């Protein structure tokens, strides 16, 4: 996979992309990440990338030319048409499902604006997807591009050491993850649930599945609305609801 990131602030990226799993994924050539300063594409003398809004008003607007030319250049070096993703608060909220969808692509281009608005023709004629990372306003799309890159790259085959760890993640299963424990079994009087020490794999798996369901029911009941439950899960959910009543 190739990811091109168009930004006016390329210096924001090396820390995030030069560490941990994203660093290893690039070293193993499972992904190539290319951060491009789109100011270098501006065709005017002072490399100006923005201009005053037609019709007046406060704030500047990103000019179409540098961004159109930068994307054309990146497409030129690519065998397939890339998905061009605009990071902005008006976009669709990013989800694990969207990360899984984008992880199927060969070439992604992320467009990061900063302070300014975008000339609407960028949205209409260049961009294939508009994505927001949540209902809050950031100073620019860069942090969003890092979030997308991180969540997409970890899904690429070979990136995570343990093949299972992406499959059992919170959200991939439609449920939040079950609680985890490590040694000691007794930490200052706080005990690890007995079943986890039993060595009985089936019981452990059942406990984990039920606790994942309990977590989701407690913290994100909205996730259960659109997720069909198995017979077993329906029974557990009844038990969980009864257990919650007892705890009151
Ligand atoms: N740029 C500014 N705010 C943003 C957000 N919430 N998501 C993505 N890009 C943004």
Boltz pocket constraint, residues with backbone or C-beta under 6 A from the ligand:
constraints:
  - pocket:
      binder: B
      contacts: [[A, 87], [A, 88], [A, 89], [A, 113], [A, 131], [A, 132], [A, 133], [A, 134], [A, 135], [A, 136], [A, 137], [A, 138], [A, 139], [A, 140], [A, 141], [A, 144]]
      max_distance: 6.0
